[in-house]
Amino acid sequence: MKYIFSLFLFIVLFSFDAKAQYANNIDRDAVRRHIAETEAHLRFLASDELQGRRTTDPGNDVAARYIAEQFRRYGLEPVEGADEGYFQRIPFRESMPAATASIEWAGQTYEHTTDLVALSGAPFEAKVEAVFANHGWVDEESGHDDFKDIDVNGKVVVVLPGTPEDQNPYTVFRAMSKKRELASARGAVALIELYRLQFPWPYFRKYFGNPRLEVAKTDSLSAADNLPYFWLNNENEEATAQLAKGAKTEMMINSSGGEMKMKSSRNVVGLIRGENPNLQDEYVILTAHFDHVGVGKQGGGAYTAEDSIFNGARDNAIGTAALLNAAKDLAHRRPDRSVLCLAVTGEEMGLLGSKYYVDHPLVPLNQTIFNLNTDGAGYDNTDAITIIGYDRVGVEDVFDDVVQIYKMQIIADPAPEQNLFDRSDNVNFAAKGIPAPTISPGVTGFTEEVMKYYHQAIDNPEGLDYDYITRYCDVFTMIARAIANKAERPQWKAGDKYEAAAKELYGDQ
C-alpha cells in the first residue's frame, strides 16, 4: 500500500489538474502495469541473452538497440548529428595486455601480474637508461612542462601518476593516454608510471591486467600506441629518490607486447523538446550507463560453469530502467526545458561513453544547465535513496520536496572516503562545469548486502524488490521534471572545485 499511496501522490501533484476526479479512484491496474513495465525493462537488459552487456560486444549492441526503440516508441525526437537519429557512435581501440613482462631495476625484478602490469605496446627487450620526468605532464596553457631540460630520446621515462595538480583516480586514468603520447613524441622507448594510488594494488592490477578500451582519435594505430607502457608497484623508495635526483640508472625490460584492435560502441540519445519557448533552448541531460562487464574472466569476479554471466541487474539495469521510465513520462507531458535522455556505454571501462559525449556534445554544453545521473551498486535500504552531491549542486529543495512526497530518506554520501562523486558518469559533465549529481538506490555503505552483488555473477533480475525499484524510478523522474521546470538555473555551491569550470562554461549567463 505504501507504493500505491506514493504513486497516487505523484499522479495528483504532477500528472493531472482535476485532483478531485481521482481522489477516490486510484487506478490499481495502472499501478500494476507501471511496475510490470519497469520489471520488463530490467529483466530484458539483465538477461543472459545479453551476455553481460560488455562494451563493443554484441550484447551491448542489443541493449543499445532496445533503448533506442523505447525512445522511438515513447516519441522522443531523433537528435541532429546522431547516427540513425538515436545513436552516437564511438570509435574504440582495444588494448590486450602483454602475456609476459618483467623489469629488472636496482637489484629487484618485477614480474607481470605481480608487481608489474604491462598495459600495451610492441614487444620489447633491451637494457635502457631510465630518466625521471616528475608526472610526465605538459600543460600548454599554464606553460608547465615536466620534460623541460630533460633528454628522453632513446630512454625509458619513469613518472608519477596523475598531474602535478591532481592525483585523484579520475585524473590519473584520464591522463594515461596523453602521457603515452607526450613521451612517445619526445623519443622515449618506454613509459613507466610508479603506483601511488589510495586503493589496493591488487584491484588495479586485476583491472588493468584485462583487455582495456580507449577512445580512438584516429582509425589507425599511432607510434604512441606501440610505446611499451607499464605500471610498476615499486616500494624501493631509495632507488626512486636517486632516480628523481638525476642519478644514472639502467633497466632491463622484457615484454612480449600487447595487441590492439579497432572496435566501436554506441551511446543512445533521444530529445524531449521543452514546452516553454523561453526555456526550451536550455537542456537537462539525464544519464545512465547501460554497459556492464561481460562473461567469465571478463567480469573480473568469481563465477561458476553454471553462472558465468555478469548480468548487472543492479549495476546498472536499474538505472537504465529509471532513464526509460523518465523518458516515457517526460515525453508524455513535456516540461518547460528540453530534456536529453542519454544512455551511455563504456562506463565500466573508465566512464568512456560520457567522456566522449562531453567532448562531442549533441546539444550545446553552455546551454546544458544540469546533468542528473543514475547509477548504483545495489541497495540495502528500501526506505531511502542515495544522492551523491546532494548539497553541491544547488537543488537541495528539489531533492527534499520530492523525497518527502514518497516518505523516504536521503543518504547524502554513504562513503565520503571513496570520492564517489568522481567515480560515475556525472563527473565528466561536472568537469565541464555542469552541475551533475548521481542518484542511486538506497545504499548505507559498502555493506555485505551491497558487495554480495556488486560486479558479481549472481547480480541477476531474480530477487529484486520491483516495488522499491519502481518507486526509485519515479523519484528519479520527479526530480528530473522539477529541475527542468525550475525557474532558476541550478548553481554549484560556492567554493566547489567545479565552480571555476562553470564560470568558464557559462560566463555571465
C-alpha positions in Angstrom: 0.0 0.0 0.0 2.9 2.4 0.6 3.8 2.4 -3.1 0.2 2.8 -4.2 -0.2 5.8 -1.9 3.1 7.3 -3.2 2.2 6.8 -6.8 -1.2 8.4 -6.1 0.5 11.5 -4.7 2.6 11.6 -7.8 -0.4 11.4 -10.0 -2.3 14.1 -8.0 0.6 16.5 -7.8 2.3 16.2 -11.1 0.1 14.5 -13.7 -3.5 15.7 -13.5 -5.2 19.0 -13.0 -8.5 17.6 -11.8 -7.4 16.3 -8.4 -10.9 15.7 -7.1 -11.7 13.3 -10.1 -9.0 10.9 -8.9 -9.1 11.4 -5.1 -11.2 8.3 -4.6 -10.4 6.3 -7.7 -6.8 5.1 -7.7 -6.2 3.1 -10.9 -4.6 0.0 -9.3 -4.4 -1.7 -12.7 -2.3 1.3 -13.9 0.0 0.9 -10.9 0.4 -2.8 -11.6 1.2 -2.1 -15.3 3.7 0.5 -14.3 5.6 -1.9 -12.0 5.4 -4.6 -14.7 6.8 -2.4 -17.4 9.7 -1.4 -15.1 10.4 -5.1 -14.4 10.2 -6.0 -18.0 12.9 -3.4 -18.9 15.1 -4.7 -16.2 14.6 -8.4 -16.9 15.5 -7.8 -20.6 18.5 -5.7 -20.0 19.9 -8.1 -17.4 19.0 -11.3 -19.2 21.5 -14.0 -20.0 21.0 -13.4 -23.7 22.8 -10.1 -23.5 25.9 -11.7 -22.1 26.8 -9.0 -19.6 26.4 -6.1 -22.0 30.2 -5.6 -22.3 31.1 -2.5 -24.3 31.8 -3.4 -28.0 30.3 -6.9 -27.6 27.1 -8.0 -29.3 25.0 -8.0 -26.1 25.9 -4.3 -25.6 24.7 -3.5 -29.1 21.4 -5.3 -28.5 20.9 -3.3 -25.3 21.6 -0.1 -27.2 19.0 -1.1 -29.9 16.4 -1.9 -27.2 16.9 1.5 -25.6 16.7 3.3 -28.9 13.4 1.6 -29.8 11.9 2.5 -26.5 12.9 6.1 -27.1 11.2 5.9 -30.5 8.1 4.3 -29.0 7.8 7.0 -26.4 8.0 9.7 -29.0 11.5 11.1 -28.3 12.9 13.1 -31.2 15.9 11.9 -33.0 18.9 14.1 -32.3 20.6 16.1 -35.0 24.1 14.7 -35.6 23.4 11.3 -34.2 23.6 8.1 -36.3 20.2 6.8 -37.3 18.9 9.6 -35.1 19.3 7.8 -31.8 22.9 6.6 -31.7 26.2 8.3 -31.1 28.9 6.0 -32.5 32.2 5.9 -30.6 35.4 4.6 -32.1 37.4 2.5 -29.6 40.8 1.0 -29.5 41.0 -2.3 -27.5 44.3 -3.0 -25.8 45.3 -6.5 -24.9 47.9 -6.6 -22.2 51.2 -8.4 -22.7 51.2 -12.1 -21.8 54.6 -11.9 -20.2 56.8 -9.0 -19.0 59.5 -8.2 -16.5 61.6 -5.3 -15.4 65.0 -5.5 -13.6 65.9 -2.3 -11.7 68.1 -1.5 -8.8 68.7 -5.2 -7.9 65.0 -6.1 -8.0 63.0 -8.0 -10.6 59.3 -7.0 -11.1 57.1 -9.5 -12.9 53.9 -9.0 -14.9 50.7 -9.8 -12.9 52.5 -9.5 -9.5 54.4 -6.1 -9.2 54.1 -5.1 -12.8 51.3 -4.5 -15.3 52.3 -4.3 -19.0 49.4 -2.3 -20.4 50.3 -2.0 -24.0 53.0 -1.6 -26.6 55.1 -3.5 -29.1 57.3 -6.4 -28.0 60.4 -5.0 -26.3 63.7 -6.5 -25.0 66.6 -4.2 -24.1 68.7 -2.7 -21.3 68.0 1.0 -21.4 68.8 4.1 -19.4 65.9 5.5 -17.3 65.1 9.1 -16.6 62.6 10.6 -14.2 60.2 13.2 -15.5 58.0 14.1 -12.5 54.4 13.4 -13.6 55.4 13.3 -17.3 52.9 16.1 -18.0 52.8 19.2 -20.3 50.1 21.9 -20.0 50.3 24.3 -22.9 48.0 26.9 -21.2 50.0 27.2 -18.0 53.4 26.6 -19.6 54.1 23.7 -17.3 56.5 21.2 -18.9 57.9 18.2 -17.0 60.1 17.4 -19.9 61.9 20.7 -20.0 65.6 20.3 -19.9 65.3 16.5 -19.9 66.6 14.4 -22.8 64.3 11.3 -23.0 65.2 10.3 -26.5 66.0 6.5 -26.6 65.3 6.2 -22.9 62.6 4.8 -20.6 60.7 7.6 -18.9 59.6 7.0 -15.3 56.8 9.2 -13.9 54.4 9.7 -11.0 50.7 9.1 -11.6 48.2 11.9 -12.4 49.2 15.5 -12.9 51.1 17.9 -10.7 47.8 19.5 -9.6 45.7 16.4 -9.2 46.2 12.7 -8.4 42.7 11.5 -7.8 41.8 8.3 -9.7 39.7 10.1 -12.3 42.6 12.4 -13.3 45.1 9.5 -13.1 43.1 7.4 -15.6 42.3 10.3 -17.9 46.0 11.3 -18.1 47.3 7.9 -19.1 46.7 8.2 -22.9 48.2 11.8 -23.1 51.2 10.8 -21.1 51.9 8.0 -23.6 51.6 10.5 -26.4 53.9 13.0 -24.7 56.6 10.5 -24.0 56.5 9.0 -27.5 56.6 12.4 -29.2 59.9 13.1 -27.4 61.5 9.9 -28.5 61.1 7.7 -25.4 61.3 3.9 -25.9 59.1 3.0 -23.0 57.0 4.7 -20.2 56.6 3.5 -16.6 54.2 5.0 -14.0 55.0 4.4 -10.4 52.0 3.2 -8.5 51.0 5.7 -5.8 47.2 5.4 -5.5 44.9 5.0 -2.5 43.1 1.9 -3.4 44.9 -1.5 -3.2 47.3 -2.5 -5.9 45.7 -6.0 -6.5 42.5 -4.3 -7.6 44.4 -2.0 -10.0 46.4 -4.9 -11.3 43.4 -7.1 -11.9 41.5 -4.4 -13.7 44.3 -3.2 -16.0 45.6 -6.8 -16.5 42.5 -7.4 -18.6 41.7 -6.0 -22.1 41.0 -2.3 -22.0 39.2 0.2 -24.2 40.3 3.7 -25.1 38.5 6.2 -27.3 40.4 6.2 -30.6 41.4 9.5 -32.1 42.0 8.0 -35.5 41.1 4.8 -37.3 44.7 3.6 -37.3 47.4 3.0 -34.7 50.0 5.6 -34.0 53.6 5.5 -32.7 52.3 6.2 -29.2 50.1 3.1 -29.4 53.2 1.0 -29.9 55.1 2.6 -27.0 55.7 -0.1 -24.3 53.7 1.2 -21.3 53.9 -0.2 -17.7 52.7 0.4 -14.2 55.2 -0.6 -11.5 54.3 -1.2 -7.9 57.7 -0.1 -6.6 58.4 0.2 -2.9 62.1 0.8 -3.3 61.9 4.5 -2.2 65.7 4.9 -2.2 66.0 3.8 -5.9 63.1 6.1 -6.8 64.7 9.0 -4.9 68.0 8.6 -6.6 66.4 8.5 -10.0 64.5 11.6 -9.2 67.7 13.4 -8.3 69.1 12.6 -11.7 71.3 9.6 -10.9 72.0 7.5 -13.9 70.4 4.1 -13.8 69.5 1.4 -16.3 66.6 -1.0 -16.5 66.3 -4.4 -18.3 62.9 -4.5 -19.8 61.4 -7.6 -21.4 57.8 -7.6 -22.7 56.1 -9.9 -25.1 54.0 -6.9 -26.2 50.3 -6.3 -26.3 47.8 -6.3 -29.1 45.5 -3.5 -30.3 42.2 -3.8 -32.2 39.8 -1.1 -33.5 36.2 -1.5 -32.3 33.1 0.6 -31.8 30.2 1.1 -29.5 27.3 3.5 -29.2 25.7 5.9 -26.8 21.9 6.2 -27.2 20.2 9.6 -27.3 16.7 11.0 -27.6 15.3 14.5 -27.2 12.2 15.8 -25.5 11.6 19.3 -26.6 10.6 21.7 -23.8 7.2 23.3 -23.7 8.2 26.8 -22.7 9.5 28.8 -25.6 11.6 30.9 -23.3 13.3 27.9 -21.8 13.3 25.2 -24.5 16.8 26.1 -25.6 18.1 25.1 -22.2 18.7 21.4 -21.6 18.7 19.0 -18.7 20.6 15.8 -19.6 19.5 12.6 -17.9 22.2 9.8 -18.0 22.5 6.2 -17.1 25.1 3.7 -18.3 23.8 0.5 -19.8 27.0 -1.4 -20.2 28.3 -4.0 -17.7 31.4 -6.2 -17.5 30.6 -9.3 -19.7 31.2 -13.0 -19.2 33.6 -15.3 -17.3 37.1 -13.8 -17.0 35.9 -10.6 -18.5 33.9 -9.9 -15.4 36.8 -9.8 -13.0 34.9 -11.6 -10.2 34.0 -15.1 -9.1 31.9 -17.2 -11.4 30.9 -20.9 -12.0 30.2 -23.0 -15.0 26.5 -22.8 -14.1 26.6 -19.0 -13.8 29.3 -17.2 -15.6 27.3 -14.2 -16.9 27.7 -10.9 -15.1 24.1 -9.7 -15.8 24.4 -6.3 -14.0 20.8 -6.1 -12.8 21.7 -3.6 -10.0 24.6 -2.0 -11.9 23.1 -0.6 -13.9 20.0 -2.1 -15.4 18.1 -0.4 -12.5 19.4 3.0 -13.6 18.7 2.3 -17.3 15.1 1.4 -16.4 14.9 4.7 -14.5 16.0 6.5 -17.5 13.5 4.8 -19.7 10.7 5.5 -17.2 11.6 9.1 -17.1 11.8 9.3 -20.9 8.2 7.9 -21.2 6.8 10.2 -18.6 8.5 13.4 -19.7 7.7 12.8 -23.3 4.0 12.3 -22.4 3.8 15.6 -20.6 6.7 17.8 -21.6 8.4 20.0 -19.0 9.5 23.7 -19.6 13.1 23.0 -20.5 14.2 20.4 -23.1 15.5 17.1 -21.8 18.1 15.0 -23.5 17.9 11.3 -22.4 21.4 9.8 -22.8 22.2 6.2 -22.2 25.9 5.8 -22.2 28.2 2.9 -23.0 31.7 2.3 -21.7 31.2 3.4 -18.0 32.8 0.2 -16.7 35.8 0.8 -19.0 36.5 4.1 -17.5 33.5 6.4 -18.0 34.3 6.4 -21.7 30.8 7.0 -23.2 30.1 10.1 -21.1 33.5 11.4 -21.7 33.1 11.0 -25.4 29.7 12.8 -25.2 31.0 15.9 -23.4 33.9 16.1 -25.9 31.4 15.7 -28.8 28.1 17.2 -27.5 24.9 16.9 -29.5 23.4 19.9 -27.7 25.5 22.9 -26.7 27.2 22.4 -23.3 26.8 26.1 -22.3 23.0 25.6 -22.8 23.0 22.4 -20.7 22.0 23.6 -17.2 22.1 20.2 -15.3 23.0 16.6 -15.6 21.0 14.1 -13.5 22.8 10.8 -13.5 21.6 7.5 -12.1 24.0 4.7 -11.2 24.5 2.3 -8.4 26.0 -0.8 -6.9 22.7 -2.1 -5.5 20.7 -1.2 -2.4 20.5 -2.1 1.3 17.8 0.4 2.4 14.5 0.4 0.6 13.3 3.4 2.7 15.9 5.7 1.1 17.6 7.0 -2.0 21.3 8.0 -2.1 22.2 11.3 -3.7 25.9 11.8 -4.3 26.5 15.6 -4.5 23.2 16.3 -2.6 24.5 19.7 -1.2 26.8 20.7 -4.0 24.6 21.4 -7.0 22.0 24.0 -5.7 18.8 21.9 -5.8 18.5 20.6 -2.2 15.0 22.0 -2.2 14.0 19.8 -5.1 15.6 16.7 -3.6 13.9 17.3 -0.2 10.5 18.0 -1.6 10.3 15.0 -4.0 11.7 12.5 -1.4 9.3 13.8 1.2 6.4 13.0 -1.0 7.5 9.4 -1.0 8.1 9.4 2.7 11.7 8.3 2.0 15.1 9.3 3.4 18.1 10.8 1.7 21.5 9.3 2.2 23.8 12.1 1.1 27.0 10.2 0.7 27.5 6.8 2.3 31.3 6.6 1.9 32.9 10.1 1.7 36.4 8.5 1.7 35.6 6.7 -1.6 35.1 10.0 -3.5 32.0 8.5 -5.2 31.1 11.8 -6.9 34.1 11.5 -9.2 33.5 7.8 -10.0 30.4 7.8 -12.2 29.5 9.4 -15.5 28.3 12.6 -13.8 31.9 13.7 -13.2 32.6 14.2 -16.9 29.8 16.8 -17.0 31.0 18.3 -13.7 34.5 18.7 -15.1 33.0 20.9 -17.9 31.2 23.0 -15.2 27.7 21.5 -15.4 26.0 20.7 -12.0 25.8 16.9 -12.0 24.9 14.7 -9.1 24.3 11.0 -9.1 21.1 9.5 -7.8 21.4 5.9 -6.6 19.1 3.3 -4.9 19.4 3.4 -1.1 23.0 2.5 0.0 24.2 3.0 3.5 27.8 2.0 2.6 29.7 -0.9 1.1 27.9 -3.3 3.3 27.8 -7.1 2.9 24.4 -6.9 1.3 25.7 -4.5 -1.4 29.0 -6.2 -2.0 27.3 -9.6 -2.3 26.0 -8.5 -5.7 28.3 -5.7 -6.9 30.1 -6.9 -10.0 29.2 -10.5 -9.2 27.7 -13.2 -11.4 24.8 -13.5 -9.0 23.6 -10.0 -9.8 20.5 -11.3 -11.7 17.0 -9.9 -12.1 15.5 -12.6 -9.8 15.0 -11.5 -6.2 14.9 -7.8 -6.8 12.4 -5.6 -5.0 10.5 -4.3 -8.0 8.1 -2.3 -5.9 11.0 -0.4 -4.5 12.8 -0.1 -7.8 9.7 1.4 -9.4 9.4 3.9 -6.6 13.0 4.7 -7.1 12.4 5.2 -10.8 9.5 7.5 -10.1 11.6 9.6 -7.7 14.3 10.0 -10.4 11.6 11.1 -12.9 10.1 13.6 -10.5 13.4 15.1 -9.7 14.2 15.4 -13.4 10.8 17.1 -14.0 11.2 19.5 -11.1 14.7 20.6 -12.3 13.5 21.0 -15.9 10.7 23.2 -14.6 12.7 25.2 -12.1 12.6 28.9 -12.7 16.2 29.5 -11.6 19.2 27.7 -13.1 21.0 25.4 -10.6 24.4 26.7 -9.4 27.3 24.9 -7.8 27.8 25.5 -4.1 30.2 28.4 -3.6 33.8 27.2 -3.4 33.1 23.8 -5.0 36.0 22.5 -7.0 33.9 22.6 -10.2 32.7 26.2 -9.8 35.5 27.7 -11.8 34.7 25.4 -14.7 31.1 26.5 -14.5 32.1 30.2 -14.7 34.2 29.4 -17.7 31.4 27.5 -19.4 28.5 29.8 -18.7 30.2 33.1 -18.4 27.7 35.7 -17.2 24.6 33.6 -18.1 
